[in-house]
Amino acid sequence: MKNRLEAIRKERGVTQEALAAALEVTRQTISSLEKGRYNPSILLAFKLARYFELRIEDIFIYEEDLP
């Protein structure tokens, strides 16, 4: 799953450390999310959306595997 987390975070002037602290996760978790190495739990996705006052779909891009 792709995401716009890094771009949104930078647009808002938020550091990885500050975002991690606000969401009670590690900076490494934020870094892994931004690099697409980790897909968030639904709870973390909701927390991110609420933090940035966006919809989950505004942050995460679901791409179906089409045959």
N, C-alpha and C positions, 0 to 999 in steps of 0.2 A: 504494500500500500504506500502510495506517495503522500507527501504532506508539504504544507507551506509554512511549517512551524518556524523554521529559521528566519525566513523572510518577514513573517509577521512579528516575531520577537524583535528583530533588528529595527523594523519600522517604528515600533513602540519604544525603542531605546531601553530594552530590558536585557540584562545579562543572563547567561545561562545559570549563573550562581543564584541570582535573585529569583528567577523563575523556579528553579529547583527548590529553593527555600520556601517560596509561597505555596508550592504544591506538595511539600514534604516528601520529595524524592531527591536522589543524588544528581549532581551536575552531569555525571556519566550517563544517567538515564536520559536527560535532556539531549545530550550530545548524540546518543544512540538513536533517539527518536528522529532528530534532525537529519541524520545520515541514512535513515531508512533501515537500520540494522535491527530495529525493535519496533513492534507494533504495540500500542498502548492497550491496557485493559480498558474496558468500557468506562469504568470509573475514572481513570486518568484522562481519557478523552473528554469526558464531561467536565472535569476540573479545568482542563486547558481551555475548553470553549467558554466556560464561565469566567475564567480569569481574563481572557481577552474580549469578553462580551461578543462572542461570535457563535455561530452554529458549528457543530462538529464537522459538517460538510464543508464549511468554509476553511477548515484547517486540513482535514484529511480527504484525500482523493481516492475513492474506491474504483478500481479498474477490474471489471469482470474478465475472466479468461474466456474469450469467445472461441468456439471451434473453428 
